[in-house]
Amino acid sequence: MSTIDTTTTSSSVLDQYKASTDSGTGTSDNELGQDAFLELMVAQLNNQNPLDPMDNQAFVAQLAQFSTVEGIDNLNTTVETISSEFSSFSALQASSMVGQSVIVDGNTSGVLRDGGTLSGYTELEESATDLSLAVYDSSGQLLEQYDIGTHASGALSVEWDGLNLSVDGDELNSSALNRDEYLTDDNGELILDDDGNPQLVPYEAGEYQFVLTGTIDGTTEQVDMNMSTRVESVTLASSGTVTLNLTGGQTASMSDISQVLED
């Protein structure tokens, strides 16, 4: 009567598997892929002792292990795909901002363009009285000072076209300007507005700074104000990081942008 060979052990199975993978297709010594895992498990089943077969719980545990390995591999692939798509979306979103004026956190100066406006933004933690906005040129010379008055806590935004100041979208009535240069026509005659008053020449295009002060809880203090600048170009690094290149050589990330302004 023939006998059943029970001498094949797990170690011999592993030796056979190792011999086959050594001449295989490039799986590193420290890695076990899905196909190799299945081959090893099938080889283990084919070579088990029929008089002492694998315990059902151990077999189920190996199947669960395989399912986990496959799930992690699929998850990694999905995450890589999402990361690639997110980088592409970020680059597309950033490129659409080229030429736009933006409010950048921590930016304390801005460039006024011909025919454009310069914006500033801040969040008042408490209501303030006696608010005043001072405008300085690039050399630090005080040009104008606008009285804003009282403002409740919350967002405060200003726009300046070189002469007129708007606060939260409403133009501020101000007649006490330091400017004394007036518009003239080709004949040297003064250009008058609808009320018959001569029109001032706006300050020229260039870099300016807004300084906001006011009385808060009985104390006069300066309020930090972020100013607008322009996105000139976008740089996309190989890592997927997007950098916005701003007017004046400054740079910012997408997370530094608090507002995108309408031109």
C-alpha positions in Angstrom: 0.0 0.0 0.0 1.4 3.4 -0.9 2.1 5.9 1.8 1.4 9.6 2.0 4.5 11.8 2.0 4.2 14.2 4.9 7.7 15.5 4.9 7.0 18.7 3.0 7.1 21.5 5.5 6.3 25.2 5.4 10.0 26.0 5.2 10.5 23.9 2.0 7.5 25.6 0.4 9.1 29.0 1.2 12.4 27.7 -0.2 10.6 26.8 -3.4 8.9 30.2 -3.6 12.2 32.0 -2.9 13.8 30.1 -5.8 11.1 31.1 -8.1 11.0 34.7 -7.1 14.8 35.1 -7.3 14.6 34.7 -11.0 11.3 36.6 -11.3 10.3 40.1 -12.3 11.9 42.6 -10.0 9.9 42.4 -6.7 12.4 43.6 -4.1 13.5 41.3 -1.3 11.6 43.2 1.3 8.3 43.5 -0.6 5.5 41.0 -1.3 3.0 41.9 -4.0 -0.6 40.7 -4.4 0.2 38.0 -7.0 3.1 36.7 -5.0 1.0 36.6 -1.9 -1.7 34.5 -3.7 1.0 32.2 -5.2 2.5 31.6 -1.7 -0.9 30.9 -0.2 -1.9 28.4 -3.0 1.5 26.7 -2.7 0.9 26.3 1.1 -2.5 24.7 0.4 -1.1 22.3 -2.2 1.6 21.2 0.1 -0.2 20.9 3.4 -0.4 17.6 5.2 -3.8 16.1 4.4 -3.8 14.3 7.7 -3.2 17.6 9.5 -4.7 20.3 7.2 -4.5 24.0 7.8 -6.8 25.2 10.6 -9.9 27.0 9.3 -9.3 30.1 11.5 -5.7 30.3 10.2 -6.9 30.1 6.6 -9.5 32.8 7.2 -6.9 35.0 8.9 -4.6 34.7 5.8 -7.5 35.6 3.5 -8.2 38.6 5.7 -4.6 39.5 5.5 -4.6 39.3 1.7 -7.8 41.4 1.6 -6.1 44.0 3.8 -3.0 44.1 1.6 -5.1 44.5 -1.5 -7.2 47.2 0.1 -4.2 49.2 1.2 -2.7 49.0 -2.3 -5.9 50.2 -3.9 -6.2 53.0 -1.3 -2.7 54.1 -2.1 -3.5 54.2 -5.8 -6.7 56.2 -5.1 -4.9 58.7 -2.9 -2.2 59.2 -5.5 -4.9 59.9 -8.2 -6.7 62.3 -5.9 -3.4 64.1 -5.1 -2.6 64.4 -8.8 -6.0 65.8 -9.6 -5.9 68.2 -6.7 -2.6 69.6 -7.8 -3.9 70.1 -11.3 -7.0 71.8 -9.9 -4.9 74.1 -7.7 -2.7 75.0 -10.7 -5.7 75.8 -12.8 -7.3 77.9 -10.0 -4.1 79.8 -9.5 -3.5 80.5 -13.2 -7.0 82.1 -13.4 -5.8 84.6 -10.8 -3.1 86.1 -13.0 -3.8 89.8 -13.6 -6.3 89.9 -10.6 -6.0 92.2 -7.6 -5.9 90.3 -4.3 -5.8 91.1 -0.6 -2.8 89.3 0.9 -2.4 88.6 4.6 0.5 90.6 6.0 0.9 92.8 3.0 1.2 96.4 4.2 1.7 98.3 0.9 0.2 98.2 -2.5 0.6 99.6 -6.0 -1.9 102.0 -7.5 -2.2 101.6 -11.2 -3.3 104.3 -13.8 -7.1 104.5 -13.7 -7.3 101.8 -11.0 -8.0 101.6 -7.3 -5.9 100.5 -4.3 -7.8 98.5 -1.6 -7.3 97.8 2.1 -9.0 95.4 4.5 -9.0 94.7 8.2 -11.2 93.0 10.9 -12.0 95.2 13.9 -12.2 93.0 17.0 -14.2 95.8 18.7 -16.1 98.9 17.6 -13.8 101.9 17.1 -14.2 105.7 17.1 -12.2 108.5 15.6 -10.9 106.3 12.9 -8.5 107.9 10.5 -6.8 106.6 7.4 -3.4 108.0 6.5 -1.9 107.5 3.0 1.9 107.5 2.6 4.0 107.3 -0.5 6.9 104.9 -1.1 9.3 107.3 0.6 7.2 107.5 3.8 5.8 111.0 3.2 2.3 111.6 4.4 0.1 112.6 1.5 -3.5 112.5 2.8 -5.4 111.8 6.0 -9.1 110.8 5.8 -11.5 110.9 8.8 -13.6 107.8 8.8 -15.3 108.3 12.1 -17.0 105.4 14.0 -17.1 101.9 12.8 -18.6 98.8 14.4 -16.6 95.6 15.0 -16.1 93.3 12.0 -14.9 93.8 8.5 -13.8 97.2 7.3 -12.7 97.7 3.7 -11.5 100.8 1.9 -10.8 101.7 -1.8 -8.7 104.6 -3.0 -8.4 105.9 -6.5 -5.7 108.4 -5.9 -8.1 111.0 -4.5 -11.4 109.6 -3.4 -11.8 107.1 -0.6 -14.7 104.6 -0.2 -15.4 102.9 3.0 -17.3 99.6 2.8 -18.4 100.6 -0.7 -19.7 104.1 0.3 -17.7 107.1 -0.9 -16.4 109.3 1.9 -17.1 113.0 1.6 -13.8 114.7 2.1 -13.0 118.3 1.0 -9.8 118.9 3.1 -7.3 117.3 0.7 -3.6 118.4 0.5 -3.7 118.0 -3.3 -3.6 121.4 -5.1 -3.1 120.3 -8.8 -6.1 120.6 -11.1 -7.1 119.0 -14.4 -6.9 121.2 -17.5 -7.9 120.8 -21.1 -5.7 121.2 -24.2 -6.1 125.0 -24.0 -5.0 125.1 -20.4 -8.5 125.8 -19.1 -9.6 124.2 -15.8 -11.9 121.2 -16.2 -14.9 121.6 -14.0 -17.2 119.0 -12.4 -21.0 119.0 -12.6 -21.1 121.5 -9.8 -18.7 123.9 -11.5 -15.8 123.1 -9.2 -12.3 122.4 -10.6 -11.2 118.8 -10.6 -8.1 117.7 -8.7 -5.4 115.6 -10.5 -5.3 112.2 -8.8 -2.0 111.0 -7.3 0.1 109.3 -9.8 0.5 105.5 -10.2 2.9 104.0 -7.7 3.4 102.3 -4.4 1.4 103.5 -1.3 0.8 102.5 2.2 -2.4 102.8 4.3 -2.1 103.4 8.1 -5.4 103.1 10.1 -5.7 104.5 13.6 -8.6 104.8 15.9 -9.8 104.8 19.5 -10.7 101.3 20.8 -11.9 100.8 24.4 -10.6 104.3 25.3 -7.1 103.8 23.8 -5.8 105.2 20.6 -4.0 102.5 18.6 -3.0 101.5 15.1 -5.0 98.8 13.4 -3.3 96.4 11.1 -4.5 96.6 7.5 -3.8 94.2 4.7 -3.5 95.9 1.3 -4.2 94.8 -2.3 -1.6 93.7 -4.8 -1.6 92.2 -8.2 -0.9 88.6 -9.2 1.7 88.8 -12.1 2.4 85.1 -12.6 2.1 81.7 -11.1 4.9 79.1 -10.4 4.0 75.4 -10.1 6.7 73.3 -8.4 7.4 69.7 -9.2 6.0 68.8 -5.7 2.6 70.4 -6.7 3.1 73.5 -4.6 1.6 76.6 -6.2 3.3 80.0 -5.7 1.7 83.3 -6.6 4.2 85.9 -7.9 3.0 89.4 -6.9 3.8 93.0 -8.0 7.0 94.2 -6.5 8.7 90.8 -6.3 6.6 89.5 -3.4 5.3 85.9 -3.4 2.4 84.3 -1.6 0.7 80.9 -1.4 -3.0 80.3 -2.1 -3.7 80.2 1.6 -2.3 83.7 2.1 -5.1 85.2 -0.1 -8.0 86.5 1.9 -9.9 88.2 -0.9 -9.9 88.3 -4.7 -11.1 91.8 -5.9 -13.1 92.8 -8.9 -11.1 94.9 -11.4 
